[in-house]
Every structure is written in C-alpha cells, then in structure tokens.
Amino acid sequence: MAESVVVPSADGLIGRAAELDLALGELDRLGQGPSSVLVVEGEAGIGKTRLVQSLVGEARSRDLRVLSGGGHPFERTRPFGLAASALGLSARSTDPRAAAIGRLLAGRGGEASATPGDIQWRVVEEIVDLVETLCAERPVLLVTEDVHWADPASLLAVLSLTRQLSLAPLLTVVTTRSSPLPGSVVRLLDDLAAVGGRSLCLAPLTADEVTALATHELGARPGPRLTALLAKAGGNPLWATAMLRSLAADSGLSWSATEVEATVSELPASLGDLVDRRLRDLPSPTLELLRIAAVLGDAVSLRDVAAVARRSAAEAAGQLGEAYDAQLLDRVDERVVFRHQLVHDAIYQQVPAPARRVLHREAAVTLMAAGADPLAVADHLVRGSERGDEEAATWLRRAARGAAGQAPPVTLELVRRAEALLPGGHRDADAVSAEVVQALLRAGDVTEASARAEAVLGRPHAAEVDTPSGSPSSQRWPCRTVPTSSSPWWRTASPLPSGWGRSSRW
C-alpha cells in the first residue's frame, strides 16, 4: 500500500487543505453578493489562528482591507474591547471616525444627557456606520478572534454588523474554542448561524499530518521512537511543535542521513507540564517577570511589567531575554507577547492562587497610579481583592459608572463585586445597593431589581438612596416621572411600570 504524503501549503500550513479551500471560497465571493460569516471552532492550539493568518495573508495580497482583533481573558470588563482592538477605536486614532468612537467610549463624546443604554447603542451604530463606509471603499475582511473571551458589548457589535450590513462586501471571521462557552457566546454563534454563517470545526491532525509537520519543522522525517512520542500530542499541532522544540533544546534529537530520532523515551504528558519544565531552567528574576507578565495578560506593555516588578524597563527587558530564548515569549513592538495562549495559561496557573491574587492587586495599584482607565484596572481588582478592600470597592464603583451607558452587563458585574467587597454594616452599603438596583434596571432584570429595591425599602436605610445624586434634570437613567422623597427613583425609572409602590409589585 502506498504511503500517504502530506504536502505543506506555500506558507507552511499543514493538514488544513479542505478548511483553507472553504475559507478561500468565502474570500472569492467577497464583493460578489451578500456579506458572509465564517466561524472557526476548535480546541486551544488546534490551529485556528494559523488558518486565519493564511486567510489574512491572501486577503492582503488581493488588496482587500483587513480589520483584525481578538478577545483577551483579562479584558472582559472593558466594554467594546474586542471591537476597539479590531477597528482601532481610540481617541488618538489618526482616522477621525475611529477617533470619534474612541472619545465616545472614553466618555468624552458629549453624551451627558444620554439615557442608560443609549451610549451602547450609539457606539454600536457608529461602528456599523464606520464599517459600512470602509466597505464602500473596498471589500473588508473582519477578523474577531477568541470571542469566548469577548465582552458582551463587542458580541453585540459583531452581531449588529452581520445583520445590518448583509448586502455589503464584508466577510466576518469569528474564532472560538469549542467549549466551554459562555451563554452570550453560544447565543452569538446561534444568531450567526441563523443569518447564514458557515462553521468550520478543526479536528486534530492525522498521524500522517503530524509526520508532515515534524518533517517541515526538522527538515527530515521523524523516526519510529519520535513518531511514538509525537502521538502523545493527540493531533494538536501546537503541542506537537512544542514537543519538537523542547527535544531540540534539550539535545533529545539525533539526525541520520534519512531521519530524525528521539534519544529519550518519555516527555511530559501535557503542554502545561512541558512549560513548567522549561520554567525550572530559568533564573529567578526572569521567572518572576514571566509570572508578572502572565498576571497582566497575554500581550502586555513591557513598561507595565517593569512598573509592577519595580524595575526599570531596560532591566526588565534584559532579564526577560532568557524567556525569549526559551521560546516562551515573542516581541511585538514594545509589548511582551506569549507565544500562545496555552503558554500564558500554563504559566499563570503555575502561580499559586494566593500569589496570583496579590499580583493582580499590585498590578491594579500600579495601573491606578499611572492614571489608567478605571475599566482597564477593574478586572485586576476583581481578581485581586478580598472582602474589606474599600479602595477596590470605590474604584470598581467608579469603573461601573464609566461603563454605565456603554455596557450594562459589565456595569452590573462591577457593582456586584464592589458590593461583595464591602464589610457588613459599611456606611456605603445602602448607596451600593441602590447602584446594584440601578444596574439591574439597565441590564433589563426588572424582577431582581424589584426584589432588591423592596429589601432596602423594607429596612431602615440612608435617605440619600431614595433619590439618586444630582438634580432630576441631569439624571443619566430614563425616568417617567420626577422622583420625590416619597417616590424612590427606582419606582419611577424605566423599565419599571408606573404606579409601582411599597405594596405593589409588577
């Protein structure tokens, strides 16, 4: 029986010929009919990003406009984080349209009188208008990677683009892990399928494809012992490649005239174990910086790493040199970037939970001192604070107010966490309870808002919570009637029905 031969594509992509053909077919149709959506699913390290990179390279060779961004595990409390990444939405953007949306996201868009939720919908509509304008100039490939980490507002923006620009020359590519997925992402994928989106689920590479991958990496075919070791990768190309590079770094390979063979018979059982083994060879200062970088995120500023570590940027860069040599990190501009999310996760999980909590809290303090956006600090505070941390509670309440119009679910998560941090009987407990009710209303959870409001009204409470701070004319929530001291604001704020009172529930 003839031996199966797998030939790498021109850019080295192996084992994805059918999937790449399907993706390129979508690219061929771009501009020739309705817009289209392609969802690429698969486990971590299976090759989603590699496939998308091939598609992006082809799109650029055809002079198509490429917009690309991704979700990050520590940015789920940043409204429109993924959308901002893909579209370059920043007040400092050289594109005046993107800069205008960036100012809106930063709360500098002149929307002081906007009602709750209006800013979120305004941002979504501005994003749709921006992408529609770009599509009118030339066809657009929009890539949104790792939506399993995306914030709810970004998911809404992606769905709105696919629905409202159905006739535009737009191909939207979404990548996600297969499971577990948040309910919001499951709903997005269902909605994308409903508008005609196609789905690719990347399966593990076959044994022949893993052999081709090893041959491509090493320049010669793997021998029987090395082939047996590679079988432990389970067809995951990232894990297989990591195994090969680890063996090469540890002098665990020997070359003959016809093949490459392993000189050892065992390897760690997982990528996490392999990363841990590589970490043991690093100097203590390098390992400390790696852990700090992992706590900050998977692609972070070198200056932030240095600041949290209380070192100069030059010193930090020098001490990270061995992590680059160990192929744990890459350099991208002035950022420290983990070679893959799995590498980041393995290092992050290696840090004991109490130490992670302390590092997140120290990162928050450093970022706060540097004048960072409250929402950029919020996730570190959520992960690093414990009950009784009043400073963290105050900061989270501030961040929640900043997100109030942009992303109601984020606001609710932040203010709930602030409430959980306050010690029992705290002087601000009633005020925070009122903020939770307000956030529940904005998020559309009328039932829980009612129960929470009644609980406060049914016990002695601070008079200030009966009316929100500021004059009624300047309130940022939509009121059907002007609140009075005998008519608490949450009884009259939309979406509560009029006439709701102490003895009447909806």
C-alpha positions in Angstrom: 0.0 0.0 0.0 1.4 3.4 -1.0 2.4 5.7 1.8 0.3 8.8 2.3 2.2 12.0 1.7 1.0 15.3 3.1 2.5 18.4 1.4 2.6 21.7 3.3 0.9 24.7 1.7 3.1 27.6 0.4 3.0 29.3 3.8 3.7 26.1 5.8 0.1 25.3 6.8 -0.3 21.5 7.2 -3.4 19.4 7.3 -6.0 22.1 6.6 -6.3 22.0 2.9 -10.1 21.4 2.9 -10.7 24.0 5.5 -8.5 26.6 3.8 -10.2 25.9 0.5 -13.6 26.6 2.1 -12.3 29.8 3.7 -10.7 31.0 0.4 -14.0 30.2 -1.3 -15.7 32.7 1.0 -13.0 35.2 0.2 -13.5 34.6 -3.6 -17.2 35.5 -3.1 -16.4 38.7 -1.2 -18.0 41.6 -3.1 -19.9 39.4 -5.5 -23.1 39.0 -3.4 -24.4 39.3 0.2 -21.9 39.5 3.1 -20.9 36.3 4.7 -19.8 34.9 8.1 -17.3 32.1 8.8 -17.0 30.7 12.3 -13.8 28.7 13.1 -14.1 26.5 16.2 -11.6 24.2 17.9 -9.6 23.4 21.0 -6.8 25.6 22.1 -3.7 25.1 19.9 -5.5 23.3 17.2 -4.6 25.9 14.5 -7.5 28.4 14.4 -5.2 31.4 14.3 -2.8 29.7 11.8 -5.7 29.1 9.4 -6.9 32.7 9.8 -3.4 34.1 9.3 -3.3 32.3 5.9 -6.7 33.8 5.0 -5.5 37.3 6.1 -2.3 36.9 4.0 -4.3 36.0 0.9 -6.7 38.9 1.6 -3.9 41.4 1.8 -2.3 40.0 -1.4 -5.6 40.9 -3.1 -5.5 44.4 -1.7 -8.6 43.9 0.5 -9.0 45.8 3.7 -8.3 43.7 6.8 -9.6 44.6 10.2 -8.4 42.2 12.9 -8.6 42.0 16.7 -9.1 39.5 19.5 -10.6 39.0 22.9 -8.4 38.6 26.0 -9.2 36.8 29.2 -8.4 39.9 31.4 -10.4 42.4 29.4 -13.9 41.0 29.8 -14.8 44.1 31.9 -13.7 46.5 29.1 -16.8 47.4 27.0 -16.1 47.1 23.3 -12.6 45.8 24.0 -12.6 43.4 21.1 -14.3 45.8 18.8 -11.8 48.5 19.7 -8.9 46.2 19.0 -10.2 45.2 15.6 -11.2 48.6 14.4 -8.5 50.7 16.1 -11.1 52.7 18.1 -9.1 55.2 20.1 -9.3 58.9 20.8 -5.7 59.0 19.5 -6.6 57.3 16.2 -5.5 59.0 13.0 -8.8 58.1 11.4 -11.3 60.8 12.6 -14.2 58.4 12.5 -12.4 55.8 14.7 -11.2 58.7 17.0 -14.8 60.0 17.4 -15.9 56.5 18.6 -12.9 56.3 20.8 -13.9 59.5 22.5 -17.4 58.2 22.9 -16.0 55.1 24.6 -13.9 57.3 26.9 -16.9 59.3 27.9 -15.9 62.4 26.0 -18.5 62.2 23.3 -20.8 64.9 24.6 -23.4 62.4 25.7 -24.0 63.8 29.2 -27.8 63.7 28.9 -28.0 60.3 27.2 -30.3 57.7 28.8 -29.0 54.3 30.0 -28.1 52.0 27.2 -28.2 54.9 24.7 -24.4 55.2 24.6 -24.0 51.5 24.0 -26.4 51.6 21.1 -24.8 54.8 19.8 -21.4 53.2 19.8 -22.8 50.1 18.0 -24.4 52.3 15.3 -21.3 54.3 14.9 -19.3 51.1 14.5 -21.8 49.8 11.9 -21.5 53.2 10.0 -17.7 53.1 10.1 -17.5 49.6 8.7 -20.2 50.3 6.1 -18.1 53.3 5.0 -15.0 51.2 4.8 -16.8 48.5 2.8 -17.9 51.2 0.3 -14.2 52.0 -0.4 -13.2 48.3 -0.9 -14.2 44.9 0.4 -13.4 44.2 4.0 -12.3 41.1 5.9 -13.2 41.5 9.6 -11.5 39.0 11.9 -12.6 38.7 15.5 -10.5 36.0 17.3 -11.2 34.3 20.7 -14.7 35.6 21.1 -15.0 33.2 24.1 -13.2 36.0 26.0 -15.0 38.9 24.4 -17.1 41.4 26.4 -20.9 41.5 25.8 -20.8 44.8 24.1 -18.3 43.5 21.5 -20.5 40.5 20.8 -23.4 42.8 20.2 -21.3 44.9 17.8 -20.3 41.7 15.8 -23.9 40.6 15.6 -25.1 44.0 14.5 -22.5 44.2 11.8 -23.6 40.9 10.3 -27.3 41.7 10.5 -27.2 45.3 9.3 -24.6 45.0 6.6 -26.0 41.9 5.0 -25.5 43.4 1.5 -22.1 44.9 2.0 -18.8 43.4 0.7 -17.9 42.1 4.1 -16.6 38.7 5.3 -16.7 38.4 9.1 -14.5 35.6 10.5 -15.0 34.6 14.1 -12.8 32.2 16.0 -13.7 30.5 19.3 -12.8 27.5 21.4 -15.3 24.7 21.2 -16.1 24.5 24.9 -16.9 25.6 27.5 -18.5 28.7 26.2 -20.4 31.5 28.0 -24.1 31.7 27.2 -23.6 35.0 25.5 -21.2 33.4 23.0 -23.5 30.4 22.4 -26.3 32.9 21.6 -24.0 34.8 19.2 -23.0 31.6 17.4 -26.7 30.6 17.1 -27.5 34.0 15.7 -24.7 33.9 13.2 -25.9 30.5 12.0 -29.4 32.0 11.7 -28.1 34.7 9.3 -26.4 32.1 7.1 -23.0 31.9 8.7 -20.8 28.8 7.9 -18.9 26.9 10.5 -15.6 25.1 10.5 -14.7 22.8 13.4 -11.0 22.0 13.3 -10.3 18.3 14.1 -7.0 17.0 15.4 -4.3 16.3 12.7 -4.0 12.8 11.5 -0.8 10.7 12.1 0.4 11.4 8.6 -0.2 15.1 9.0 1.7 15.2 12.3 4.6 13.4 10.5 4.5 16.1 7.8 4.5 18.8 10.5 7.6 17.2 12.1 9.3 16.9 8.8 8.6 20.5 8.0 9.9 21.6 11.4 13.0 19.4 11.4 13.9 19.1 7.8 13.8 15.3 7.9 11.2 12.6 8.7 10.8 11.5 12.3 11.9 8.0 13.2 9.8 5.4 15.0 10.6 6.5 18.5 10.0 10.2 17.8 6.8 9.3 16.0 5.6 7.4 19.1 6.4 10.4 21.3 4.5 12.8 18.9 1.4 10.6 19.1 1.1 11.9 22.7 0.2 15.3 21.2 -3.2 14.0 20.2 -3.0 15.7 16.9 -2.7 19.1 18.4 -0.2 21.0 16.2 0.9 23.4 18.9 1.6 20.7 21.4 3.4 18.6 18.8 5.6 21.6 17.8 6.3 22.4 21.4 7.4 18.9 22.0 9.8 19.0 19.0 11.3 22.3 20.1 11.7 21.1 23.7 13.5 17.9 22.5 15.8 20.0 20.2 16.6 22.5 23.1 17.4 19.6 25.4 19.6 17.7 22.9 16.9 15.0 22.8 17.1 14.5 19.0 19.7 12.8 16.7 19.9 13.2 12.9 20.9 10.5 10.5 21.0 10.5 6.7 17.4 9.6 6.4 15.5 10.6 9.6 15.4 12.4 12.9 15.1 10.2 16.0 14.4 10.9 19.7 17.1 9.9 22.1 14.7 9.8 25.1 11.6 7.7 25.5 9.4 10.0 27.7 8.1 13.5 27.6 5.7 15.4 29.9 2.0 14.4 29.5 0.8 17.9 28.8 1.9 21.3 27.4 1.5 22.7 30.9 3.9 20.2 32.2 6.3 21.0 29.4 6.1 24.7 30.1 6.7 24.0 33.8 9.8 22.1 32.9 11.1 24.9 30.8 10.5 27.3 33.7 12.7 25.3 36.0 15.7 26.2 33.9 15.1 30.0 34.1 16.9 32.3 36.5 14.7 33.6 39.4 14.4 37.2 38.2 13.3 36.0 34.7 10.7 33.6 36.3 9.4 36.4 38.5 8.9 38.7 35.5 7.3 36.0 33.5 4.7 35.4 36.2 4.0 39.1 36.5 3.6 39.3 32.7 1.2 36.4 32.8 -0.9 38.1 35.5 -1.1 41.3 33.4 -2.2 39.5 30.3 -1.1 37.6 27.2 0.2 40.7 25.4 1.2 43.5 27.7 3.4 46.6 27.8 7.0 46.0 28.9 6.7 49.2 30.9 3.8 47.8 32.9 5.7 44.6 33.6 8.7 46.7 34.8 6.5 49.0 36.9 4.8 46.2 38.7 8.1 44.5 39.3 9.6 47.8 40.4 12.4 47.7 37.9 13.5 49.8 35.0 12.2 48.9 31.6 15.8 48.3 30.4 16.5 46.0 33.3 13.2 44.1 32.8 14.0 43.7 29.0 17.4 42.2 29.8 16.0 39.8 32.4 13.4 38.5 30.0 16.0 37.6 27.4 16.2 34.0 28.5 12.4 33.7 28.3 12.6 34.8 24.7 15.4 32.3 24.1 13.3 29.5 25.7 10.6 30.4 23.1 8.0 31.3 25.7 7.7 34.9 24.6 7.8 37.0 21.4 8.5 40.7 21.0 5.8 42.8 19.2 6.6 46.5 19.2 7.0 47.4 22.9 4.9 44.6 24.1 5.7 41.3 25.8 3.6 38.6 24.0 3.3 35.0 25.0 3.9 32.7 22.0 0.4 31.1 22.6 -2.4 31.5 25.0 -1.8 27.9 26.2 1.8 29.0 27.2 0.3 32.0 29.0 -2.3 29.9 30.8 0.3 27.3 31.9 2.5 30.0 33.5 -0.5 31.8 35.0 -1.8 28.6 36.6 1.6 27.7 37.9 1.4 30.8 40.2 -0.3 29.8 43.4 -3.8 31.3 43.8 -2.9 33.5 46.8 0.2 34.8 44.9 -1.9 35.5 41.8 -4.4 37.5 43.9 -1.6 39.6 45.4 0.0 40.2 42.0 -3.4 41.2 40.5 -3.9 43.7 43.4 -0.3 45.1 42.9 -1.0 45.4 39.2 -4.1 47.4 39.9 -2.3 49.8 42.3 0.4 50.4 39.7 -2.0 51.0 36.9 -4.1 53.3 39.0 -1.1 55.3 39.9 -0.2 55.6 36.2 -3.6 57.1 35.5 -5.0 54.1 33.7 -8.6 53.9 32.6 -10.7 52.5 35.5 -12.1 49.8 33.2 -8.5 48.7 32.4 -7.9 48.2 36.1 -11.3 46.7 37.1 -10.5 43.1 36.1 -7.3 43.1 38.2 -9.3 44.4 41.1 -12.0 41.8 40.7 -9.3 39.1 40.7 -7.1 40.5 43.4 -9.4 42.0 46.1 -10.9 40.5 49.2 -13.8 41.4 51.4 -13.0 44.6 53.3 -10.9 46.2 50.5 -12.7 49.6 50.5 -10.3 51.1 48.0 -11.0 48.4 45.5 -14.8 48.8 46.1 -14.6 52.5 45.4 -12.6 52.0 42.2 -15.0 49.4 41.0 -18.0 51.7 41.6 -16.1 54.4 39.6 -15.5 51.9 36.8 -19.1 50.9 36.8 -20.3 54.5 36.4 -17.9 54.8 33.5 -19.4 51.7 31.8 -23.0 52.5 32.6 -24.0 53.7 29.2 -21.7 51.5 27.2 -22.3 48.0 28.5 -25.0 47.4 31.2 -23.9 43.8 31.9 -20.4 45.0 32.7 -21.7 47.7 35.0 -23.8 45.1 36.8 -20.8 42.7 37.3 -18.6 45.5 38.6 -21.1 47.0 41.1 -22.0 43.5 42.4 -18.3 42.9 43.0 -18.0 46.2 44.8 -20.9 45.3 47.0 -19.3 42.0 47.9 -16.1 43.7 48.9 -17.8 46.0 51.5 -17.7 44.7 55.1 -21.0 44.2 56.9 -22.6 47.4 58.1 -20.5 49.7 55.9 -21.6 53.3 55.6 -21.9 53.0 51.8 -23.9 49.7 51.9 -27.2 51.4 51.1 -25.7 53.5 48.3 -24.1 50.5 46.7 -27.4 48.6 47.0 -29.1 51.4 45.1 -26.4 51.2 42.5 -27.0 47.5 42.1 -30.7 48.2 41.6 -29.9 50.8 39.0 -27.5 48.4 37.2 -30.1 45.7 37.2 -32.6 48.1 35.6 -30.1 49.0 32.9 -29.5 45.3 32.3 -33.2 44.7 32.0 -33.5 42.4 35.0 -36.7 44.0 36.4 -37.6 41.1 38.7 -34.4 41.2 40.7 -34.3 45.0 40.7 -37.8 44.9 42.3 -36.7 42.5 45.0 -33.6 44.4 45.8 -35.4 47.7 46.0 -38.1 46.3 48.3 -35.4 44.8 50.6 -33.8 48.2 51.0 -37.1 50.0 51.5 -38.3 47.4 54.0 -35.5 48.2 56.5 -34.0 51.4 57.8 -31.8 52.9 55.1 -29.9 56.0 54.2 -32.2 58.8 53.0 -29.8 59.5 50.1 -30.7 56.3 48.3 -34.4 57.4 47.8 -33.2 59.8 45.1 -30.1 59.5 43.0 -27.4 62.1 43.4 -27.7 65.3 41.3 -30.7 67.1 40.1 -33.5 65.2 38.3 -32.9 67.0 35.1 -29.4 65.7 34.9 -30.1 62.0 35.6 -28.5 59.5 33.2 -31.3 57.0 33.7 -34.7 57.4 31.9 -37.4 58.5 34.4 -41.1 58.5 33.6 -41.8 60.9 36.5 -39.6 63.1 38.6 -38.6 61.3 41.8 -39.7 62.8 45.1 -38.7 61.9 48.6 -41.8 59.8 48.9 -41.3 58.2 45.5 -37.9 56.5 45.3 -36.2 56.8 42.0 -36.2 53.1 41.3 -40.0 53.1 41.4 -40.2 55.5 38.5 -37.2 54.7 36.4 -37.8 52.8 33.2 -38.3 49.9 32.8 -40.4 49.8 35.9 -44.1 50.2 35.3 -45.7 53.4 36.6 -47.6 53.0 39.8 -45.1 50.6 41.4 -45.0 51.1 45.2 -44.2 49.6 48.5 -47.2 47.3 48.4 -47.3 46.7 44.7 -45.0 44.5 42.6 -45.0 44.1 38.9 
